[in-house]
């Protein structure tokens, strides 16, 4: 008999969550007073069995579950006739393992409904008042946990109603709590049953949202496998399209910076929701411009987090979500890990040389992180500031006596994106240009960070620095920053740092373990970032990155020549 609590088939090779203990007791014994609570948790979270399967086409109060293989058709009919002798055929639903066509024919002949075997057992049991079965499988065990009577067929007919006997429910609890040990699918370390249930509940919610996606659009080919893992429906994933098609069975998920012109209008005309996908805030080791697939993404059903013109899912979370003490404590631990390990959006940083000293003359030090000129966050959230030069000028105007450090964006330095400024121009307004090393090391050396919309401002907040915003980044307007940009009036809620981190890094993004390819929490990804071997680019990735860089450089050269 398979274990009741198991991992959905996100892909072909998945780790094991539960194993039979044998004579050895499980590492986390459950007290008698907690057993009913765990049974209730399984019912509430609707996990156990094939909970990822599609919802059934029909539900009825009387459920007949026949899982036996090779049972003769006349014997199955005899069993069903016993059920129909006690219940109206209109109340009976048959769930039978095996080919669907013979079952459908038998159901039609008897005047009862039927559904295929691969259906969500929790949905099947909704409204069920009695279950008949030929074996103790997933549905019978879940029936017992619900307290619904279960009747087992024996070789010569029906056995007694065991759903009313306490030993069947107790036996199910003994099976999942006393005879089964649970292991983290990410580390293989033993975990309590309650943690396994919580993990499955998270995955159920993820699958339910993923099934609302009808197709993906604007996804680069090199990242499609990773996006398919993020949007897995267990099994399968939404298709990837080149162009929008009317009549999709759900929302179209589009990479926000590659959204085709006219998509919103065409989708609105068809009644198709548009969901925007972007990189998460703790992404990977390596840049997206170097074709390193993301291990974190954001999916926004309202707008996009860097465009303050309308409320995004992230802004909605920050404005309305509850932040209970346990979530705040988790956020505080997350901040501690990120700061202690030196983790930013593009992985862990390790200083390989002593930092060069700055002669600040005792002045207040300000970091101004450069941004990509055509970045969507600059276009949408930059407000009255038109780019890096205007930002530097504004910072100097507001801080004439400060020691200003300007740090060019890495994508700009790698010639992949626009926004380059000559050093001589920068040094008219700044006191130093900071290159090389990690931006987190620079943040640690300054008093303040002044930024347009850069994520560096959020990372500076987590490191206790004063942050001044000149545009409208997602972290502005919540009482934690000095805002010189036009922050929307709707942002009125005051948040603590833990609240902000909980919304930005826990509630909003999705994370994927690059080793197991399973959905995970930020803590797992942070652990994986400590293993550089997981992030080594393949020869194909290196070749494609060079090809992409050359193509972009050639396109820029043609633009300059044309001008």
WOZI-V521807 format. One record per pair of residues at least 24 apart in sequence whose C-alpha atoms are under 7 Angstrom apart, sorted by the first residue. I is the first residue (numbers start at 1). J is the second residue. Records with the same first field share a line. If there is no record, write none. Layout:
I: J, J
This chain:
4: 48, 49, 138
5: 48, 49
6: 48
8: 52, 234
9: 234, 235
10: 232, 233, 234, 235
11: 235
14: 516
15: 185
16: 185
17: 182, 183, 184, 185
18: 180, 181, 182, 183
19: 180, 181, 182
20: 179, 180, 181
21: 179, 180, 181
22: 179
25: 178
26: 178, 179, 180, 181
27: 181, 190
28: 192
30: 177
38: 194
39: 145
42: 197
43: 146
45: 201
46: 122
47: 200, 201
49: 121, 138
50: 120, 121
51: 120, 121, 122
52: 120, 204, 234
53: 118, 119, 120
54: 119, 120
55: 119, 120, 123
56: 115, 119, 120, 123, 124
57: 115
58: 115
59: 93, 124
60: 91, 92, 93, 127, 128
61: 91, 92, 127, 128, 129, 130
62: 91, 92, 93, 128, 129, 130, 131
63: 92, 93, 94, 128, 130, 131, 132
64: 93, 94, 95, 131, 132, 133
65: 94, 95, 96, 132, 133, 134
66: 95, 96, 97, 133, 134
67: 96, 97, 134, 135
68: 134
141: 172
144: 168, 169
145: 169
186: 516
207: 232, 233
212: 250, 251
213: 238, 250, 251, 252, 253
214: 238, 248, 249, 250, 251, 252
215: 239, 240, 241, 251, 252, 253
216: 240, 241, 252, 253, 254
217: 241, 242, 243, 252, 253, 254, 255
218: 242, 254, 255, 258, 259
219: 254, 255
223: 293
226: 293
229: 517
230: 512
246: 270
251: 275
253: 277
274: 301
275: 299, 300, 301
276: 300, 301, 304
280: 509
281: 345
282: 344, 345, 346
283: 345, 346
284: 345, 346, 347
285: 346, 347, 529, 535
286: 346
287: 346
289: 416
290: 545
291: 541, 545
295: 511, 512, 513, 514
296: 509, 510, 511, 512
297: 509, 510, 511
298: 508, 509, 510
305: 474
306: 377, 380, 381, 473, 474
307: 377, 380, 381
308: 381, 472
314: 504, 508
317: 503
318: 500, 503
319: 493
323: 499
327: 502
328: 498, 499, 502
331: 498, 501, 502
332: 498
335: 462
339: 463
342: 440
347: 529
348: 529, 530
349: 438
351: 437
360: 403
363: 402, 403
364: 402, 403, 447
365: 402, 403, 404, 446, 447, 448
366: 402, 403, 404, 405, 446, 447, 448, 449, 450
367: 404, 405, 406, 446, 448, 449, 450
368: 405, 406, 407, 449, 450, 451
369: 406, 407, 408, 409, 451
370: 406, 407, 408, 409
371: 409, 419, 454
372: 409, 412, 417, 418, 419
373: 418, 419
374: 418
377: 453
378: 453
381: 453, 471, 472, 473
382: 452, 453, 471, 472
383: 471, 485, 486
391: 452
392: 429
393: 429
396: 429
403: 431
404: 430, 431, 432
405: 430, 431, 432, 433, 434
406: 430, 432, 433, 434
407: 433, 434, 435
416: 549, 552
